[in-house]
Amino acid sequence: MPLASVAGRKVYYESHGEGPGPPLVLVTGMAGTCRGWHALQVPELSKRRRVVIYDHRGVGDSDDPGGPFTTADLADDLAGLLDALDVSRAHVLGVFLGGMVAQELALRHPMQVARLLLAGCFARPDAKRRLLLEKWKDMARAATPPEVFVRERLLWTLQDETLEQADLVEAMARSFPGANAAPFPPDLFVRQCDACLGHDTLDRLHLIHQPTLLLCGRNDQLTPPKLHRAMADAIPGARLVTFQYGAHLVLAESAESWNRAVTQFLAEEP
């Protein structure tokens, strides 16, 4: 089991593929393990370069120091992991919570980030995002049955056409963390929600100077295109790609196009 020591804590990670140039680090979102990248992203993105995935603190086999944490704390965790792996610079791609962590990494540890890719995230939660995250915290604290919670998340992350595919939705529901025998700890989920609620980089995004690509599904209700446009407008030279088919889980709904956009952006590096 690959474990790195970061600030005296164990962090679970995996390394896939090899190739020239900086590796690509995929930063997981909320309530999930890094194994969520296995099916659709790792096989394709690791064809040309090394891909590193890892679990946030308290997730899977990564140690939990306890207590609240911020997206800046999680960014420092990632910086420490890169140091432990002797990676001086990496391309960093994050989704939702992972995208917030990636923003903070680029701001706090700019020399460690070669290219930045942000998907399905925001720089500052608006009123609707705050209400939703507070609702999810309440559901976790109330010990909402996993199958109910999973369907709640699918309603926010899949587009209508995908929801019409009953077999696919059931398969995705079964694959969600917490849908089976090992539920995601409610307390940790609450702390992840709090990290998202406290995230605010909007007034600092102009300090990001790495080449940046933002990826968004046109029908994303959880983090709609307007939130991505706000980030793209604030980051110098940033580009925004909006996929016509896909919602928050556009990386699954339009996986081929999504992976191709990521690969092409990384191939631009001199």
Backbone hydrogen bonds, N-H to C=O, Kabsch-Sander energy under -0.5 kcal/mol:
donor,donor_aa,acceptor,acceptor_aa,energy
3,L,1,M,-0.6
4,A,11,V,-2.6
6,V,4,A,-0.6
6,V,9,R,-3.3
9,R,6,V,-2.0
11,V,4,A,-2.5
13,Y,2,P,-1.7
14,E,53,I,-2.9
16,H,51,V,-3.0
18,E,46,S,-0.6
24,L,50,R,-2.7
25,V,23,P,-0.5
25,V,91,H,-3.2
26,L,24,L,-0.5
26,L,52,V,-2.4
27,V,25,V,-0.6
27,V,93,L,-3.2
28,T,26,L,-0.6
32,G,29,G,-0.6
36,G,33,T,-1.8
37,W,34,C,-1.9
38,H,35,R,-1.5
41,Q,37,W,-1.2
42,V,37,W,-2.5
45,L,41,Q,-3.0
46,S,42,V,-1.9
47,K,44,E,-1.3
48,R,45,L,-0.5
51,V,16,H,-3.2
52,V,24,L,-2.9
53,I,14,E,-2.2
54,Y,26,L,-0.6
55,D,12,Y,-2.2
58,G,63,D,-1.1
59,V,56,H,-2.2
62,S,59,V,-2.5
63,D,10,K,-2.8
74,L,70,T,-2.0
75,A,71,T,-1.9
76,D,72,A,-2.2
77,D,73,D,-2.0
78,L,74,L,-2.0
79,A,75,A,-2.5
80,G,76,D,-2.4
81,L,77,D,-2.1
82,L,78,L,-2.6
83,D,79,A,-2.0
84,A,80,G,-2.4
85,L,81,L,-2.0
86,D,83,D,-1.4
87,V,82,L,-3.0
88,S,86,D,-0.7
90,A,112,Q,-2.4
91,H,23,P,-2.9
92,V,115,R,-2.6
93,L,25,V,-2.9
94,G,117,L,-2.1
95,V,27,V,-1.7
96,F,119,A,-2.0
98,G,95,V,-2.4
99,G,96,F,-0.6
100,M,96,F,-1.9
101,V,97,L,-2.3
102,A,98,G,-2.3
103,Q,99,G,-1.8
104,E,100,M,-2.0
105,L,101,V,-2.4
106,A,102,A,-2.3
107,L,103,Q,-1.6
108,R,104,E,-3.2
109,H,105,L,-2.9
112,Q,109,H,-1.9
113,V,110,P,-1.3
114,A,90,A,-2.7
114,A,112,Q,-0.6
116,L,211,P,-2.6
117,L,92,V,-2.8
118,L,213,L,-2.4
119,A,94,G,-2.3
120,G,215,L,-1.4
130,R,126,D,-2.4
131,L,127,A,-2.4
132,L,128,K,-2.3
133,L,129,R,-2.5
134,E,130,R,-2.2
135,K,131,L,-2.2
136,W,132,L,-2.6
137,K,133,L,-2.1
138,D,134,E,-2.2
139,M,135,K,-2.4
140,A,136,W,-2.2
141,R,137,K,-2.5
142,A,138,D,-1.8
143,A,140,A,-1.4
144,T,139,M,-2.2
148,V,145,P,-1.0
149,F,145,P,-2.1
150,V,146,P,-2.8
151,R,147,E,-1.6
152,E,148,V,-2.0
153,R,149,F,-2.1
154,L,150,V,-2.3
155,L,151,R,-2.0
156,W,152,E,-1.0
157,T,153,R,-1.2
158,L,154,L,-2.1
162,T,159,Q,-0.6
163,L,159,Q,-1.9
164,E,160,D,-1.1
165,Q,162,T,-1.8
166,A,164,E,-1.4
169,V,165,Q,-2.5
170,E,166,A,-2.4
171,A,167,D,-2.1
172,M,168,L,-2.5
173,A,169,V,-2.6
174,R,170,E,-2.1
175,S,171,A,-1.2
176,F,172,M,-1.0
176,F,173,A,-0.6
178,G,182,A,-0.5
179,A,176,F,-2.1
189,F,185,P,-2.2
190,V,186,P,-2.4
191,R,187,D,-2.0
192,Q,188,L,-2.3
193,C,189,F,-2.5
194,D,190,V,-2.3
195,A,191,R,-1.9
196,C,192,Q,-2.0
197,L,193,C,-2.6
198,G,194,D,-2.1
199,H,196,C,-0.8
201,T,123,A,-2.4
202,L,123,A,-0.7
204,R,201,T,-2.5
205,L,201,T,-1.2
205,L,202,L,-0.5
207,L,204,R,-2.4
208,I,205,L,-2.0
209,H,207,L,-0.6
213,L,116,L,-2.4
214,L,239,R,-3.0
215,L,118,L,-2.6
216,C,241,V,-2.3
218,R,243,F,-2.8
219,N,246,G,-2.4
220,D,217,G,-1.9
221,Q,219,N,-0.5
222,L,156,W,-0.8
227,L,224,P,-1.6
228,H,224,P,-1.0
229,R,225,P,-2.8
230,A,226,K,-1.8
231,M,227,L,-1.3
232,A,228,H,-2.8
233,D,229,R,-2.5
234,A,230,A,-1.1
235,I,231,M,-2.1
238,A,235,I,-2.1
239,R,212,T,-2.1
241,V,214,L,-3.1
242,T,240,L,-0.5
243,F,216,C,-2.9
243,F,241,V,-0.5
246,G,244,Q,-0.6
249,L,157,T,-2.6
250,V,247,A,-1.2
252,A,249,L,-2.0
253,E,249,L,-2.5
254,S,250,V,-2.8
255,A,252,A,-0.9
258,W,254,S,-2.7
259,N,255,A,-3.0
260,R,256,E,-2.0
261,A,257,S,-2.2
262,V,258,W,-1.9
263,T,259,N,-2.7
264,Q,260,R,-2.7
265,F,261,A,-1.9
266,L,262,V,-2.2
267,A,263,T,-1.9
268,E,264,Q,-0.6
268,E,265,F,-0.9
269,E,266,L,-1.4
